[in-house]
Amino acid sequence: MPKPTPVTPDAPARIRTPLLTQEWLDLAFIHWAVDPGVVTALLPRGTVADTHDGVTYVGLVAFRMHRVGWLRMPGVPYLGTFPETNVRLYSVDEHGRRGVVFRSMDASRLIPVVMGRAGFRLPYLWSRMTVRQAGDTVTYTSSRRWPGPRGAYSRITVRTGERIEEPTELEHFLTARWGMHNAFFGGPEPLAFLPNHHPRWPLYRAELLTCKENLITAAGLPAPSGAPASVLYSPGVPVRLGRPARPAGIPTP
């Protein structure tokens, strides 16, 4: 693998003609450090675990998806707006592009789940979900409905703290991810990279008050042991997603 591109808090390139637009709102970023060998078998061919100081991370990220829209069309208020909770890993490919790999993506709208699974081959799962804010606390709940394992669940509550004026290298590593790796295409070389662009994250310290879940083990990973290495909150950002680039780095038509 070539040397990974630098971690940058700002997107490396604008996406002038987006495939999708959306907002990611009220995000809780919860991360546990793991040995890279733990996740190797779970990453797509053509990628390896991205590491920071010799370790990689398992992320549990809960948020509200808001007004997903296609191309330059306005975002959809109902079908494009829903809670979502992801289990994700950190990856780097043969071109040095850093990204994320989603192991599961629980969401509360069935039609977007079906479209994400069929159109993008993403691991979307239909779940009952809520996001509730009370003062400086946010609670995220989910209970899986389809396709399973049924009953996989999470209940997360965070208390937000002060704004982070200068995020650490690790905090940038965990949040400033400018694309995802996924098998969007069939054939012998299915790996592709879907870039994204958004403003620099507004990040806040957060305290994890409750974390009861089995989404991580349902995603094929060991249950977390010990306290998370990082807990962060962000009120969110508007996002543009570009077209998937095939393994050679050439965007799709």
C-alpha positions, 0 to 999 in steps of 0.5 A, a space after each residue: 500500500 502507498 503512504 496514506 494521504 494526510 489527514 486534513 480537517 478540510 475536504 481536499 476537493 470540492 464536489 461541484 456536481 453532487 450525486 446526493 446532498 444531505 445534512 448530518 445533524 446531532 451526531 454522537 461519535 463514540 470510538 474504541 481502539 482495537 488492534 488492526 488485526 481484529 478488523 482485517 477480515 472485515 475490510 473490502 479487498 483492496 483496503 487495509 485498516 487505517 491506523 493512528 499511532 499503531 491502532 485502528 478504531 471501531 466507531 459507533 456513530 448516531 445522528 439524524 439524516 436530514 433532507 436527502 436529495 438527488 443531484 441538485 434537487 431539493 432534499 426530501 422532507 419525509 423520506 429523506 429525513 430519519 435517525 441513523 446509527 452506524 458501526 464503522 471501521 477506518 480504511 485506506 486503499 491502494 491509492 492512499 485514500 483514507 475512508 470509512 467502511 460501514 459494517 452496519 447502517 441502521 435507519 428508520 425509513 424502509 424505502 431509503 433502506 431498500 434503495 441503499 441496499 439495492 442501489 449502493 450495496 450498503 449494509 442498511 437495516 430497517 430499525 425503530 429509532 428515535 433521537 431525543 434532546 433534553 437540555 444538554 443531553 441527547 438520547 439515541 435509540 434503535 431496535 432492528 426490524 429487517 433484515 436482521 439479526 432482529 432485535 439488535 439494539 442500541 441506547 446511547 445518551 451523551 451530555 454535550 460539553 464545551 466547543 473544541 477549538 483545536 481538535 487533536 490529531 486523533 479527533 481529526 483522524 476519527 471525524 475528517 473522513 472524506 469518503 467511503 470504501 464499498 463494493 458498489 460494483 460487481 465483477 472481480 474488482 468491486 472496490 470503489 470510493 465514494 467521496 464526500 465534501 462538507 464544512 469543517 466539523 464543529 466538535 464538542 466534548 461529550 460525556 457518555 452517560 449510557 451505552 447499551 448496545 449489541 450493534 457492534 457484535 451484530 456487525 461481526 466485531 468483538 464487544 467493546 471492552 472498557 471505556 471508549 477512547 473518544 466521545 464527541 458531539 457535533 450539531 452537524 454539517 451539510 454534505 455533498 456526496 460525489 459519484 463512486 470512483 472505480 478502483 483505478 480512480 476513474 469516476 463512473 459516467 
